[in-house]
């Protein structure tokens, strides 16, 4: 579901400036070794797990050359911030509790919303990496009901700068696979043998200030950004208070961690 004009433009600009300031003040040289040898650009293990209730920096794989040196300016090197922005930063906390957002969640029948995860997505110009087709419940699996994702467009999202693509009615399909946290890393459990057709996908072009509400089982993706325009977005993942996470979930391995109530 697309809700246009939910967030005022000046609020979008403020949140974007705040995220850029966080990156500007960070020492990215300290974490760069974690990303140099990653073939797919993703870092898991301890650094990934520890991000659940903090703000960690995840670099774009296209920002580094073969020798591990940055190919672009510092402000363009970060792919995302995650995954506990709303827990440790007052700006992201207040944004996430805006009355318009709470009201939207209530309209989506989310009873006593529980905020599990927040991410800031930069989708950098020229080098922004693709995000393959996936279901959000692969990574955050509730034992009952469904996860809801809120995707806030802080800039216009177009086909050119890599808007979201979804499979209409794809949420009617079962969960394809589930990520389980192990002691040192994670593994993927195949749940249901389903093939997603990219031909069935449609683009969701939205204006700045819009929010896209995503069912946790809806297959979605974004293509590489090779345009000169970034595509900043902020995301939240929410369940109702009575819902529980499956045991082994990376955010809460024992299934009963404490999360922020909205």
Secondary structure as UniProt FT lines:
FT   STRAND          2..3
FT   TURN            4..5
FT   HELIX           9..24
FT   HELIX           29..36
FT   TURN            39..40
FT   HELIX           45..49
FT   HELIX           50..53
FT   STRAND          55..59
FT   HELIX           61..63
FT   TURN            66..67
FT   HELIX           74..76
FT   STRAND          78..84
FT   HELIX           85..88
FT   HELIX           90..96
FT   HELIX           99..107
FT   TURN            108..109
FT   TURN            111..112
FT   STRAND          113..121
FT   TURN            125..127
FT   STRAND          131..134
FT   HELIX           136..138
FT   STRAND          148..153
FT   TURN            159..162
FT   STRAND          164..167
FT   TURN            168..169
FT   HELIX           170..172
FT   STRAND          177..181
FT   STRAND          186..190
FT   HELIX           198..200
FT   STRAND          201..204
FT   TURN            208..209
FT   STRAND          211..215
FT   TURN            216..217
FT   STRAND          220..222
FT   STRAND          233..240
FT   TURN            241..242
FT   TURN            247..248
FT   TURN            250..251
FT   TURN            253..254
FT   STRAND          260..261
//
